[in-house]
Amino acid sequence: MVTLSSSGPSSQPAGSPRVMHLIEHLEIGGAERMVTELAQSLAQHGVPVSICLYRGWGPLADSLIQAGVPVVRLPKELWSRPL
C-alpha cells in the first residue's frame, strides 16, 4: 500500500467521526472533483478524512496532499483478483 500525506497521526478523541472516501482515481472528472472538494472542506472543519484509490493517482491528489489529507493507493493485487 502506498500512502502520501503531509500530516501526522490524528489527535481526535476516541469516538469522533472519521471519513475515508474510496474512489477509482483522482483524474479530472466530476466525481473526483466532488470528492476532492468535500475532503478539503471536512479537513478544514477538523474532521479526519482520507482518500483511498484503487487504480491510479491523478492530478487532484496534489491539492489534497497539500491540504493535509492523506491519500492512499491500494496495491493492484488487492483489487484485481477475480472473486
mmCIF file of the N, C-alpha and C atoms, coordinates in Angstrom:
data_MODEL
# 
_entry.id   MODEL 
# 
loop_
_atom_site.group_PDB 
_atom_site.id 
_atom_site.type_symbol 
_atom_site.label_atom_id 
_atom_site.label_alt_id 
_atom_site.label_comp_id 
_atom_site.label_asym_id 
_atom_site.label_entity_id 
_atom_site.label_seq_id 
_atom_site.pdbx_PDB_ins_code 
_atom_site.Cartn_x 
_atom_site.Cartn_y 
_atom_site.Cartn_z 
_atom_site.occupancy 
_atom_site.B_iso_or_equiv 
_atom_site.pdbx_formal_charge 
_atom_site.auth_seq_id 
_atom_site.auth_comp_id 
_atom_site.auth_asym_id 
_atom_site.auth_atom_id 
_atom_site.pdbx_PDB_model_num 
ATOM 1   N N  . MET A 1 1  ? 0.851   -1.165  0.000   1.00 0.00 ? 1  MET A N  1 
ATOM 2   C CA . MET A 1 1  ? 0.000   0.000   0.000   1.00 0.00 ? 1  MET A CA 1 
ATOM 3   C C  . MET A 1 1  ? 0.898   1.229   0.000   1.00 0.00 ? 1  MET A C  1 
ATOM 4   N N  . VAL A 1 2  ? 0.532   2.226   -0.779  1.00 0.00 ? 2  VAL A N  1 
ATOM 5   C CA . VAL A 1 2  ? 1.300   3.456   -0.887  1.00 0.00 ? 2  VAL A CA 1 
ATOM 6   C C  . VAL A 1 2  ? 0.502   4.577   -0.247  1.00 0.00 ? 2  VAL A C  1 
ATOM 7   N N  . THR A 1 3  ? 1.130   5.343   0.642   1.00 0.00 ? 3  THR A N  1 
ATOM 8   C CA . THR A 1 3  ? 0.459   6.447   1.318   1.00 0.00 ? 3  THR A CA 1 
ATOM 9   C C  . THR A 1 3  ? 1.235   7.731   1.107   1.00 0.00 ? 3  THR A C  1 
ATOM 10  N N  . LEU A 1 4  ? 0.533   8.790   0.742   1.00 0.00 ? 4  LEU A N  1 
ATOM 11  C CA . LEU A 1 4  ? 1.133   10.112  0.653   1.00 0.00 ? 4  LEU A CA 1 
ATOM 12  C C  . LEU A 1 4  ? 0.386   11.007  1.617   1.00 0.00 ? 4  LEU A C  1 
ATOM 13  N N  . SER A 1 5  ? 1.105   11.685  2.492   1.00 0.00 ? 5  SER A N  1 
ATOM 14  C CA . SER A 1 5  ? 0.458   12.546  3.477   1.00 0.00 ? 5  SER A CA 1 
ATOM 15  C C  . SER A 1 5  ? 1.447   13.586  3.963   1.00 0.00 ? 5  SER A C  1 
ATOM 16  N N  . SER A 1 6  ? 0.919   14.752  4.316   1.00 0.00 ? 6  SER A N  1 
ATOM 17  C CA . SER A 1 6  ? 1.783   15.767  4.900   1.00 0.00 ? 6  SER A CA 1 
ATOM 18  C C  . SER A 1 6  ? 1.461   15.956  6.373   1.00 0.00 ? 6  SER A C  1 
ATOM 19  N N  . SER A 1 7  ? 0.573   15.119  6.895   1.00 0.00 ? 7  SER A N  1 
ATOM 20  C CA . SER A 1 7  ? 0.196   15.257  8.301   1.00 0.00 ? 7  SER A CA 1 
ATOM 21  C C  . SER A 1 7  ? 0.583   14.018  9.081   1.00 0.00 ? 7  SER A C  1 
ATOM 22  N N  . GLY A 1 8  ? 0.652   14.172  10.396  1.00 0.00 ? 8  GLY A N  1 
ATOM 23  C CA . GLY A 1 8  ? 0.989   13.055  11.265  1.00 0.00 ? 8  GLY A CA 1 
ATOM 24  C C  . GLY A 1 8  ? -0.260  12.380  11.764  1.00 0.00 ? 8  GLY A C  1 
ATOM 25  N N  . PRO A 1 9  ? -0.135  11.589  12.833  1.00 0.00 ? 9  PRO A N  1 
ATOM 26  C CA . PRO A 1 9  ? -1.284  10.889  13.395  1.00 0.00 ? 9  PRO A CA 1 
ATOM 27  C C  . PRO A 1 9  ? -2.334  11.877  13.895  1.00 0.00 ? 9  PRO A C  1 
ATOM 28  N N  . SER A 1 10 ? -3.583  11.446  13.846  1.00 0.00 ? 10 SER A N  1 
ATOM 29  C CA . SER A 1 10 ? -4.690  12.299  14.280  1.00 0.00 ? 10 SER A CA 1 
ATOM 30  C C  . SER A 1 10 ? -4.729  12.397  15.796  1.00 0.00 ? 10 SER A C  1 
ATOM 31  N N  . SER A 1 11 ? -5.125  13.577  16.300  1.00 0.00 ? 11 SER A N  1 
ATOM 32  C CA . SER A 1 11 ? -5.256  13.772  17.737  1.00 0.00 ? 11 SER A CA 1 
ATOM 33  C C  . SER A 1 11 ? -6.723  13.867  18.136  1.00 0.00 ? 11 SER A C  1 
ATOM 34  N N  . GLN A 1 12 ? -7.617  13.307  17.334  1.00 0.00 ? 12 GLN A N  1 
ATOM 35  C CA . GLN A 1 12 ? -9.043  13.342  17.609  1.00 0.00 ? 12 GLN A CA 1 
ATOM 36  C C  . GLN A 1 12 ? -9.381  12.439  18.787  1.00 0.00 ? 12 GLN A C  1 
ATOM 37  N N  . PRO A 1 13 ? -10.343 12.840  19.613  1.00 0.00 ? 13 PRO A N  1 
ATOM 38  C CA . PRO A 1 13 ? -10.771 11.981  20.710  1.00 0.00 ? 13 PRO A CA 1 
ATOM 39  C C  . PRO A 1 13 ? -11.430 10.702  20.203  1.00 0.00 ? 13 PRO A C  1 
ATOM 40  N N  . ALA A 1 14 ? -11.369 9.649   21.012  1.00 0.00 ? 14 ALA A N  1 
ATOM 41  C CA . ALA A 1 14 ? -11.985 8.380   20.644  1.00 0.00 ? 14 ALA A CA 1 
ATOM 42  C C  . ALA A 1 14 ? -13.476 8.589   20.406  1.00 0.00 ? 14 ALA A C  1 
ATOM 43  N N  . GLY A 1 15 ? -14.017 7.937   19.409  1.00 0.00 ? 15 GLY A N  1 
ATOM 44  C CA . GLY A 1 15 ? -15.427 8.046   19.106  1.00 0.00 ? 15 GLY A CA 1 
ATOM 45  C C  . GLY A 1 15 ? -15.778 9.172   18.150  1.00 0.00 ? 15 GLY A C  1 
ATOM 46  N N  . SER A 1 16 ? -14.813 10.018  17.800  1.00 0.00 ? 16 SER A N  1 
ATOM 47  C CA . SER A 1 16 ? -15.073 11.092  16.840  1.00 0.00 ? 16 SER A CA 1 
ATOM 48  C C  . SER A 1 16 ? -15.223 10.489  15.447  1.00 0.00 ? 16 SER A C  1 
ATOM 49  N N  . PRO A 1 17 ? -16.062 11.095  14.604  1.00 0.00 ? 17 PRO A N  1 
ATOM 50  C CA . PRO A 1 17 ? -16.233 10.551  13.253  1.00 0.00 ? 17 PRO A CA 1 
ATOM 51  C C  . PRO A 1 17 ? -14.955 10.705  12.431  1.00 0.00 ? 17 PRO A C  1 
ATOM 52  N N  . ARG A 1 18 ? -14.680 9.690   11.627  1.00 0.00 ? 18 ARG A N  1 
ATOM 53  C CA . ARG A 1 18 ? -13.574 9.719   10.670  1.00 0.00 ? 18 ARG A CA 1 
ATOM 54  C C  . ARG A 1 18 ? -14.142 9.297   9.326   1.00 0.00 ? 18 ARG A C  1 
ATOM 55  N N  . VAL A 1 19 ? -13.629 9.860   8.250   1.00 0.00 ? 19 VAL A N  1 
ATOM 56  C CA . VAL A 1 19 ? -14.176 9.611   6.923   1.00 0.00 ? 19 VAL A CA 1 
ATOM 57  C C  . VAL A 1 19 ? -13.072 9.128   5.995   1.00 0.00 ? 19 VAL A C  1 
ATOM 58  N N  . MET A 1 20 ? -13.356 8.055   5.240   1.00 0.00 ? 20 MET A N  1 
ATOM 59  C CA . MET A 1 20 ? -12.465 7.622   4.166   1.00 0.00 ? 20 MET A CA 1 
ATOM 60  C C  . MET A 1 20 ? -13.305 7.513   2.898   1.00 0.00 ? 20 MET A C  1 
ATOM 61  N N  . HIS A 1 21 ? -12.871 8.218   1.870   1.00 0.00 ? 21 HIS A N  1 
ATOM 62  C CA . HIS A 1 21 ? -13.542 8.147   0.571   1.00 0.00 ? 21 HIS A CA 1 
ATOM 63  C C  . HIS A 1 21 ? -12.807 7.122   -0.281  1.00 0.00 ? 21 HIS A C  1 
ATOM 64  N N  . LEU A 1 22 ? -13.539 6.217   -0.890  1.00 0.00 ? 22 LEU A N  1 
ATOM 65  C CA . LEU A 1 22 ? -12.982 5.231   -1.804  1.00 0.00 ? 22 LEU A CA 1 
ATOM 66  C C  . LEU A 1 22 ? -13.380 5.631   -3.213  1.00 0.00 ? 22 LEU A C  1 
ATOM 67  N N  . ILE A 1 23 ? -12.375 5.833   -4.056  1.00 0.00 ? 23 ILE A N  1 
ATOM 68  C CA . ILE A 1 23 ? -12.635 6.251   -5.437  1.00 0.00 ? 23 ILE A CA 1 
ATOM 69  C C  . ILE A 1 23 ? -11.566 5.634   -6.333  1.00 0.00 ? 23 ILE A C  1 
ATOM 70  N N  . GLU A 1 24 ? -11.906 5.438   -7.593  1.00 0.00 ? 24 GLU A N  1 
ATOM 71  C CA . GLU A 1 24 ? -11.000 4.762   -8.525  1.00 0.00 ? 24 GLU A CA 1 
ATOM 72  C C  . GLU A 1 24 ? -9.671  5.493   -8.689  1.00 0.00 ? 24 GLU A C  1 
ATOM 73  N N  . HIS A 1 25 ? -9.715  6.781   -8.942  1.00 0.00 ? 25 HIS A N  1 
ATOM 74  C CA . HIS A 1 25 ? -8.506  7.582   -9.177  1.00 0.00 ? 25 HIS A CA 1 
ATOM 75  C C  . HIS A 1 25 ? -8.837  9.037   -8.923  1.00 0.00 ? 25 HIS A C  1 
ATOM 76  N N  . LEU A 1 26 ? -7.859  9.910   -9.087  1.00 0.00 ? 26 LEU A N  1 
ATOM 77  C CA . LEU A 1 26 ? -8.089  11.348  -8.918  1.00 0.00 ? 26 LEU A CA 1 
ATOM 78  C C  . LEU A 1 26 ? -7.731  12.120  -10.189 1.00 0.00 ? 26 LEU A C  1 
ATOM 79  N N  . GLU A 1 27 ? -8.112  11.539  -11.330 1.00 0.00 ? 27 GLU A N  1 
ATOM 80  C CA . GLU A 1 27 ? -8.012  12.259  -12.599 1.00 0.00 ? 27 GLU A CA 1 
ATOM 81  C C  . GLU A 1 27 ? -9.076  13.355  -12.585 1.00 0.00 ? 27 GLU A C  1 
ATOM 82  N N  . ILE A 1 28 ? -9.039  14.240  -13.566 1.00 0.00 ? 28 ILE A N  1 
ATOM 83  C CA . ILE A 1 28 ? -10.013 15.327  -13.637 1.00 0.00 ? 28 ILE A CA 1 
ATOM 84  C C  . ILE A 1 28 ? -11.370 14.754  -14.070 1.00 0.00 ? 28 ILE A C  1 
ATOM 85  N N  . GLY A 1 29 ? -12.373 14.952  -13.248 1.00 0.00 ? 29 GLY A N  1 
ATOM 86  C CA . GLY A 1 29 ? -13.721 14.473  -13.548 1.00 0.00 ? 29 GLY A CA 1 
ATOM 87  C C  . GLY A 1 29 ? -14.682 14.946  -12.479 1.00 0.00 ? 29 GLY A C  1 
ATOM 88  N N  . GLY A 1 30 ? -15.967 14.753  -12.703 1.00 0.00 ? 30 GLY A N  1 
ATOM 89  C CA . GLY A 1 30 ? -16.979 15.241  -11.787 1.00 0.00 ? 30 GLY A CA 1 
ATOM 90  C C  . GLY A 1 30 ? -16.919 14.625  -10.402 1.00 0.00 ? 30 GLY A C  1 
ATOM 91  N N  . ALA A 1 31 ? -16.927 13.295  -10.318 1.00 0.00 ? 31 ALA A N  1 
ATOM 92  C CA . ALA A 1 31 ? -16.885 12.622  -9.016  1.00 0.00 ? 31 ALA A CA 1 
ATOM 93  C C  . ALA A 1 31 ? -15.568 12.915  -8.301  1.00 0.00 ? 31 ALA A C  1 
ATOM 94  N N  . GLU A 1 32 ? -14.485 12.953  -9.049  1.00 0.00 ? 32 GLU A N  1 
ATOM 95  C CA . GLU A 1 32 ? -13.174 13.206  -8.462  1.00 0.00 ? 32 GLU A CA 1 
ATOM 96  C C  . GLU A 1 32 ? -13.096 14.616  -7.883  1.00 0.00 ? 32 GLU A C  1 
ATOM 97  N N  . ARG A 1 33 ? -13.629 15.582  -8.601  1.00 0.00 ? 33 ARG A N  1 
ATOM 98  C CA . ARG A 1 33 ? -13.653 16.961  -8.087  1.00 0.00 ? 33 ARG A CA 1 
ATOM 99  C C  . ARG A 1 33 ? -14.527 17.064  -6.843  1.00 0.00 ? 33 ARG A C  1 
ATOM 100 N N  . MET A 1 34 ? -15.678 16.392  -6.862  1.00 0.00 ? 34 MET A N  1 
ATOM 101 C CA . MET A 1 34 ? -16.582 16.437  -5.722  1.00 0.00 ? 34 MET A CA 1 
ATOM 102 C C  . MET A 1 34 ? -15.921 15.845  -4.481  1.00 0.00 ? 34 MET A C  1 
ATOM 103 N N  . VAL A 1 35 ? -15.270 14.691  -4.626  1.00 0.00 ? 35 VAL A N  1 
ATOM 104 C CA . VAL A 1 35 ? -14.583 14.050  -3.505  1.00 0.00 ? 35 VAL A CA 1 
ATOM 105 C C  . VAL A 1 35 ? -13.452 14.946  -3.006  1.00 0.00 ? 35 VAL A C  1 
ATOM 106 N N  . THR A 1 36 ? -12.712 15.558  -3.912  1.00 0.00 ? 36 THR A N  1 
ATOM 107 C CA . THR A 1 36 ? -11.612 16.442  -3.534  1.00 0.00 ? 36 THR A CA 1 
ATOM 108 C C  . THR A 1 36 ? -12.123 17.642  -2.729  1.00 0.00 ? 36 THR A C  1 
ATOM 109 N N  . GLU A 1 37 ? -13.159 18.298  -3.227  1.00 0.00 ? 37 GLU A N  1 
ATOM 110 C CA . GLU A 1 37 ? -13.706 19.465  -2.528  1.00 0.00 ? 37 GLU A CA 1 
ATOM 111 C C  . GLU A 1 37 ? -14.316 19.085  -1.187  1.00 0.00 ? 37 GLU A C  1 
ATOM 112 N N  . LEU A 1 38 ? -15.022 17.950  -1.132  1.00 0.00 ? 38 LEU A N  1 
ATOM 113 C CA . LEU A 1 38 ? -15.622 17.500  0.118   1.00 0.00 ? 38 LEU A CA 1 
ATOM 114 C C  . LEU A 1 38 ? -14.544 17.155  1.146   1.00 0.00 ? 38 LEU A C  1 
ATOM 115 N N  . ALA A 1 39 ? -13.513 16.453  0.727   1.00 0.00 ? 39 ALA A N  1 
ATOM 116 C CA . ALA A 1 39 ? -12.438 16.080  1.654   1.00 0.00 ? 39 ALA A CA 1 
ATOM 117 C C  . ALA A 1 39 ? -11.723 17.317  2.192   1.00 0.00 ? 39 ALA A C  1 
ATOM 118 N N  . GLN A 1 40 ? -11.452 18.286  1.329   1.00 0.00 ? 40 GLN A N  1 
ATOM 119 C CA . GLN A 1 40 ? -10.788 19.510  1.778   1.00 0.00 ? 40 GLN A CA 1 
ATOM 120 C C  . GLN A 1 40 ? -11.661 20.271  2.770   1.00 0.00 ? 40 GLN A C  1 
ATOM 121 N N  . SER A 1 41 ? -12.958 20.330  2.512   1.00 0.00 ? 41 SER A N  1 
ATOM 122 C CA . SER A 1 41 ? -13.878 21.026  3.405   1.00 0.00 ? 41 SER A CA 1 
ATOM 123 C C  . SER A 1 41 ? -13.966 20.325  4.761   1.00 0.00 ? 41 SER A C  1 
ATOM 124 N N  . LEU A 1 42 ? -14.074 19.005  4.748   1.00 0.00 ? 42 LEU A N  1 
ATOM 125 C CA . LEU A 1 42 ? -14.117 18.259  6.003   1.00 0.00 ? 42 LEU A CA 1 
ATOM 126 C C  . LEU A 1 42 ? -12.843 18.479  6.808   1.00 0.00 ? 42 LEU A C  1 
ATOM 127 N N  . ALA A 1 43 ? -11.696 18.441  6.125   1.00 0.00 ? 43 ALA A N  1 
ATOM 128 C CA . ALA A 1 43 ? -10.419 18.642  6.814   1.00 0.00 ? 43 ALA A CA 1 
ATOM 129 C C  . ALA A 1 43 ? -10.354 20.041  7.433   1.00 0.00 ? 43 ALA A C  1 
ATOM 130 N N  . GLN A 1 44 ? -10.847 21.047  6.726   1.00 0.00 ? 44 GLN A N  1 
ATOM 131 C CA . GLN A 1 44 ? -10.852 22.417  7.246   1.00 0.00 ? 44 GLN A CA 1 
ATOM 132 C C  . GLN A 1 44 ? -11.735 22.551  8.485   1.00 0.00 ? 44 GLN A C  1 
ATOM 133 N N  . HIS A 1 45 ? -12.739 21.689  8.594   1.00 0.00 ? 45 HIS A N  1 
ATOM 134 C CA . HIS A 1 45 ? -13.637 21.707  9.747   1.00 0.00 ? 45 HIS A CA 1 
ATOM 135 C C  . HIS A 1 45 ? -13.196 20.736  10.843  1.00 0.00 ? 45 HIS A C  1 
ATOM 136 N N  . GLY A 1 46 ? -11.993 20.196  10.721  1.00 0.00 ? 46 GLY A N  1 
ATOM 137 C CA . GLY A 1 46 ? -11.427 19.356  11.765  1.00 0.00 ? 46 GLY A CA 1 
ATOM 138 C C  . GLY A 1 46 ? -11.841 17.896  11.745  1.00 0.00 ? 46 GLY A C  1 
ATOM 139 N N  . VAL A 1 47 ? -12.515 17.456  10.686  1.00 0.00 ? 47 VAL A N  1 
ATOM 140 C CA . VAL A 1 47 ? -12.904 16.049  10.574  1.00 0.00 ? 47 VAL A CA 1 
ATOM 141 C C  . VAL A 1 47 ? -11.752 15.273  9.941   1.00 0.00 ? 47 VAL A C  1 
ATOM 142 N N  . PRO A 1 48 ? -11.264 14.215  10.600  1.00 0.00 ? 48 PRO A N  1 
ATOM 143 C CA . PRO A 1 48 ? -10.212 13.402  9.992   1.00 0.00 ? 48 PRO A CA 1 
ATOM 144 C C  . PRO A 1 48 ? -10.747 12.719  8.733   1.00 0.00 ? 48 PRO A C  1 
ATOM 145 N N  . VAL A 1 49 ? -10.117 12.980  7.613   1.00 0.00 ? 49 VAL A N  1 
ATOM 146 C CA . VAL A 1 49 ? -10.572 12.443  6.337   1.00 0.00 ? 49 VAL A CA 1 
ATOM 147 C C  . VAL A 1 49 ? -9.373  11.926  5.559   1.00 0.00 ? 49 VAL A C  1 
ATOM 148 N N  . SER A 1 50 ? -9.589  10.864  4.791   1.00 0.00 ? 50 SER A N  1 
ATOM 149 C CA . SER A 1 50 ? -8.541  10.335  3.918   1.00 0.00 ? 50 SER A CA 1 
ATOM 150 C C  . SER A 1 50 ? -9.190  9.842   2.629   1.00 0.00 ? 50 SER A C  1 
ATOM 151 N N  . ILE A 1 51 ? -8.357  9.649   1.630   1.00 0.00 ? 51 ILE A N  1 
ATOM 152 C CA . ILE A 1 51 ? -8.818  9.195   0.318   1.00 0.00 ? 51 ILE A CA 1 
ATOM 153 C C  . ILE A 1 51 ? -8.115  7.890   0.006   1.00 0.00 ? 51 ILE A C  1 
ATOM 154 N N  . CYS A 1 52 ? -8.872  6.888   -0.427  1.00 0.00 ? 52 CYS A N  1 
ATOM 155 C CA . CYS A 1 52 ? -8.318  5.593   -0.824  1.00 0.00 ? 52 CYS A CA 1 
ATOM 156 C C  . CYS A 1 52 ? -8.587  5.396   -2.307  1.00 0.00 ? 52 CYS A C  1 
ATOM 157 N N  . LEU A 1 53 ? -7.525  5.186   -3.084  1.00 0.00 ? 53 LEU A N  1 
ATOM 158 C CA . LEU A 1 53 ? -7.618  5.000   -4.532  1.00 0.00 ? 53 LEU A CA 1 
ATOM 159 C C  . LEU A 1 53 ? -7.372  3.536   -4.866  1.00 0.00 ? 53 LEU A C  1 
ATOM 160 N N  . TYR A 1 54 ? -8.104  2.995   -5.846  1.00 0.00 ? 54 TYR A N  1 
ATOM 161 C CA . TYR A 1 54 ? -7.853  1.604   -6.215  1.00 0.00 ? 54 TYR A CA 1 
ATOM 162 C C  . TYR A 1 54 ? -7.379  1.427   -7.650  1.00 0.00 ? 54 TYR A C  1 
ATOM 163 N N  . ARG A 1 55 ? -7.075  2.492   -8.353  1.00 0.00 ? 55 ARG A N  1 
ATOM 164 C CA . ARG A 1 55 ? -6.487  2.362   -9.694  1.00 0.00 ? 55 ARG A CA 1 
ATOM 165 C C  . ARG A 1 55 ? -5.235  3.221   -9.851  1.00 0.00 ? 55 ARG A C  1 
ATOM 166 N N  . GLY A 1 56 ? -5.356  4.537   -9.767  1.00 0.00 ? 56 GLY A N  1 
ATOM 167 C CA . GLY A 1 56 ? -4.205  5.392   -10.016 1.00 0.00 ? 56 GLY A CA 1 
ATOM 168 C C  . GLY A 1 56 ? -4.336  6.711   -9.289  1.00 0.00 ? 56 GLY A C  1 
ATOM 169 N N  . TRP A 1 57 ? -3.301  7.546   -9.412  1.00 0.00 ? 57 TRP A N  1 
ATOM 170 C CA . TRP A 1 57 ? -3.256  8.805   -8.688  1.00 0.00 ? 57 TRP A CA 1 
ATOM 171 C C  . TRP A 1 57 ? -4.091  9.880   -9.364  1.00 0.00 ? 57 TRP A C  1 
ATOM 172 N N  . GLY A 1 58 ? -3.535  10.599  -10.285 1.00 0.00 ? 58 GLY A N  1 
ATOM 173 C CA . GLY A 1 58 ? -4.221  11.704  -10.945 1.00 0.00 ? 58 GLY A CA 1 
ATOM 174 C C  . GLY A 1 58 ? -3.822  13.043  -10.356 1.00 0.00 ? 58 GLY A C  1 
ATOM 175 N N  . PRO A 1 59 ? -4.036  14.113  -11.102 1.00 0.00 ? 59 PRO A N  1 
ATOM 176 C CA . PRO A 1 59 ? -3.568  15.444  -10.712 1.00 0.00 ? 59 PRO A CA 1 
ATOM 177 C C  . PRO A 1 59 ? -4.261  16.035  -9.484  1.00 0.00 ? 59 PRO A C  1 
ATOM 178 N N  . LEU A 1 60 ? -5.457  15.586  -9.140  1.00 0.00 ? 60 LEU A N  1 
ATOM 179 C CA . LEU A 1 60 ? -6.147  16.151  -7.983  1.00 0.00 ? 60 LEU A CA 1 
ATOM 180 C C  . LEU A 1 60 ? -5.539  15.684  -6.651  1.00 0.00 ? 60 LEU A C  1 
ATOM 181 N N  . ALA A 1 61 ? -4.722  14.651  -6.686  1.00 0.00 ? 61 ALA A N  1 
ATOM 182 C CA . ALA A 1 61 ? -4.085  14.153  -5.456  1.00 0.00 ? 61 ALA A CA 1 
ATOM 183 C C  . ALA A 1 61 ? -3.184  15.215  -4.836  1.00 0.00 ? 61 ALA A C  1 
ATOM 184 N N  . ASP A 1 62 ? -2.503  15.999  -5.653  1.00 0.00 ? 62 ASP A N  1 
ATOM 185 C CA . ASP A 1 62 ? -1.574  17.006  -5.143  1.00 0.00 ? 62 ASP A CA 1 
ATOM 186 C C  . ASP A 1 62 ? -2.261  18.029  -4.240  1.00 0.00 ? 62 ASP A C  1 
ATOM 187 N N  . SER A 1 63 ? -3.438  18.509  -4.664  1.00 0.00 ? 63 SER A N  1 
ATOM 188 C CA . SER A 1 63 ? -4.123  19.515  -3.848  1.00 0.00 ? 63 SER A CA 1 
ATOM 189 C C  . SER A 1 63 ? -4.586  18.930  -2.515  1.00 0.00 ? 63 SER A C  1 
ATOM 190 N N  . LEU A 1 64 ? -4.955  17.652  -2.508  1.00 0.00 ? 64 LEU A N  1 
ATOM 191 C CA . LEU A 1 64 ? -5.361  17.007  -1.257  1.00 0.00 ? 64 LEU A CA 1 
ATOM 192 C C  . LEU A 1 64 ? -4.168  16.859  -0.315  1.00 0.00 ? 64 LEU A C  1 
ATOM 193 N N  . ILE A 1 65 ? -3.057  16.433  -0.848  1.00 0.00 ? 65 ILE A N  1 
ATOM 194 C CA . ILE A 1 65 ? -1.854  16.243  -0.028  1.00 0.00 ? 65 ILE A CA 1 
ATOM 195 C C  . ILE A 1 65 ? -1.411  17.589  0.551   1.00 0.00 ? 65 ILE A C  1 
ATOM 196 N N  . GLN A 1 66 ? -1.454  18.641  -0.260  1.00 0.00 ? 66 GLN A N  1 
ATOM 197 C CA . GLN A 1 66 ? -1.089  19.976  0.230   1.00 0.00 ? 66 GLN A CA 1 
ATOM 198 C C  . GLN A 1 66 ? -2.031  20.452  1.328   1.00 0.00 ? 66 GLN A C  1 
ATOM 199 N N  . ALA A 1 67 ? -3.295  19.994  1.298   1.00 0.00 ? 67 ALA A N  1 
ATOM 200 C CA . ALA A 1 67 ? -4.271  20.362  2.320   1.00 0.00 ? 67 ALA A CA 1 
ATOM 201 C C  . ALA A 1 67 ? -4.157  19.472  3.563   1.00 0.00 ? 67 ALA A C  1 
ATOM 202 N N  . GLY A 1 68 ? -3.216  18.525  3.545   1.00 0.00 ? 68 GLY A N  1 
ATOM 203 C CA . GLY A 1 68 ? -3.022  17.655  4.695   1.00 0.00 ? 68 GLY A CA 1 
ATOM 204 C C  . GLY A 1 68 ? -3.916  16.429  4.719   1.00 0.00 ? 68 GLY A C  1 
ATOM 205 N N  . VAL A 1 69 ? -4.572  16.123  3.595   1.00 0.00 ? 69 VAL A N  1 
ATOM 206 C CA . VAL A 1 69 ? -5.446  14.953  3.513   1.00 0.00 ? 69 VAL A CA 1 
ATOM 207 C C  . VAL A 1 69 ? -4.618  13.759  3.041   1.00 0.00 ? 69 VAL A C  1 
ATOM 208 N N  . PRO A 1 70 ? -4.554  12.692  3.837   1.00 0.00 ? 70 PRO A N  1 
ATOM 209 C CA . PRO A 1 70 ? -3.814  11.504  3.399   1.00 0.00 ? 70 PRO A CA 1 
ATOM 210 C C  . PRO A 1 70 ? -4.458  10.864  2.171   1.00 0.00 ? 70 PRO A C  1 
ATOM 211 N N  . VAL A 1 71 ? -3.618  10.478  1.221   1.00 0.00 ? 71 VAL A N  1 
ATOM 212 C CA . VAL A 1 71 ? -4.071  9.797   0.012   1.00 0.00 ? 71 VAL A CA 1 
ATOM 213 C C  . VAL A 1 71 ? -3.362  8.449   -0.041  1.00 0.00 ? 71 VAL A C  1 
ATOM 214 N N  . VAL A 1 72 ? -4.154  7.372   -0.128  1.00 0.00 ? 72 VAL A N  1 
ATOM 215 C CA . VAL A 1 72 ? -3.626  6.007   -0.109  1.00 0.00 ? 72 VAL A CA 1 
ATOM 216 C C  . VAL A 1 72 ? -4.037  5.314   -1.400  1.00 0.00 ? 72 VAL A C  1 
ATOM 217 N N  . ARG A 1 73 ? -3.107  4.597   -2.008  1.00 0.00 ? 73 ARG A N  1 
ATOM 218 C CA . ARG A 1 73 ? -3.437  3.801   -3.199  1.00 0.00 ? 73 ARG A CA 1 
ATOM 219 C C  . ARG A 1 73 ? -3.258  2.337   -2.869  1.00 0.00 ? 73 ARG A C  1 
ATOM 220 N N  . LEU A 1 74 ? -4.307  1.551   -3.096  1.00 0.00 ? 74 LEU A N  1 
ATOM 221 C CA . LEU A 1 74 ? -4.239  0.115   -2.838  1.00 0.00 ? 74 LEU A CA 1 
ATOM 222 C C  . LEU A 1 74 ? -3.383  -0.567  -3.898  1.00 0.00 ? 74 LEU A C  1 
ATOM 223 N N  . PRO A 1 75 ? -2.607  -1.578  -3.502  1.00 0.00 ? 75 PRO A N  1 
ATOM 224 C CA . PRO A 1 75 ? -1.846  -2.329  -4.493  1.00 0.00 ? 75 PRO A CA 1 
ATOM 225 C C  . PRO A 1 75 ? -2.796  -3.053  -5.460  1.00 0.00 ? 75 PRO A C  1 
ATOM 226 N N  . LYS A 1 76 ? -2.367  -3.177  -6.686  1.00 0.00 ? 76 LYS A N  1 
ATOM 227 C CA . LYS A 1 76 ? -3.201  -3.816  -7.713  1.00 0.00 ? 76 LYS A CA 1 
ATOM 228 C C  . LYS A 1 76 ? -3.637  -5.215  -7.297  1.00 0.00 ? 76 LYS A C  1 
ATOM 229 N N  . GLU A 1 77 ? -2.824  -5.928  -6.564  1.00 0.00 ? 77 GLU A N  1 
ATOM 230 C CA . GLU A 1 77 ? -3.143  -7.290  -6.173  1.00 0.00 ? 77 GLU A CA 1 
ATOM 231 C C  . GLU A 1 77 ? -4.424  -7.367  -5.339  1.00 0.00 ? 77 GLU A C  1 
ATOM 232 N N  . LEU A 1 78 ? -4.739  -6.300  -4.612  1.00 0.00 ? 78 LEU A N  1 
ATOM 233 C CA . LEU A 1 78 ? -5.910  -6.320  -3.752  1.00 0.00 ? 78 LEU A CA 1 
ATOM 234 C C  . LEU A 1 78 ? -7.221  -6.112  -4.493  1.00 0.00 ? 78 LEU A C  1 
ATOM 235 N N  . TRP A 1 79 ? -7.195  -5.415  -5.619  1.00 0.00 ? 79 TRP A N  1 
ATOM 236 C CA . TRP A 1 79 ? -8.449  -5.126  -6.313  1.00 0.00 ? 79 TRP A CA 1 
ATOM 237 C C  . TRP A 1 79 ? -8.593  -5.816  -7.660  1.00 0.00 ? 79 TRP A C  1 
ATOM 238 N N  . SER A 1 80 ? -7.550  -6.480  -8.154  1.00 0.00 ? 80 SER A N  1 
ATOM 239 C CA . SER A 1 80 ? -7.612  -7.057  -9.491  1.00 0.00 ? 80 SER A CA 1 
ATOM 240 C C  . SER A 1 80 ? -7.885  -8.554  -9.510  1.00 0.00 ? 80 SER A C  1 
ATOM 241 N N  . ARG A 1 81 ? -7.997  -9.181  -8.339  1.00 0.00 ? 81 ARG A N  1 
ATOM 242 C CA . ARG A 1 81 ? -8.269  -10.610 -8.307  1.00 0.00 ? 81 ARG A CA 1 
ATOM 243 C C  . ARG A 1 81 ? -9.744  -10.883 -8.604  1.00 0.00 ? 81 ARG A C  1 
ATOM 244 N N  . PRO A 1 82 ? -10.022 -11.917 -9.422  1.00 0.00 ? 82 PRO A N  1 
ATOM 245 C CA . PRO A 1 82 ? -11.422 -12.268 -9.636  1.00 0.00 ? 82 PRO A CA 1 
ATOM 246 C C  . PRO A 1 82 ? -12.014 -12.868 -8.353  1.00 0.00 ? 82 PRO A C  1 
ATOM 247 N N  . LEU A 1 83 ? -13.287 -12.675 -8.164  1.00 0.00 ? 83 LEU A N  1 
ATOM 248 C CA . LEU A 1 83 ? -13.971 -13.223 -6.989  1.00 0.00 ? 83 LEU A CA 1 
ATOM 249 C C  . LEU A 1 83 ? -14.267 -14.685 -7.154  1.00 0.00 ? 83 LEU A C  1 
# 
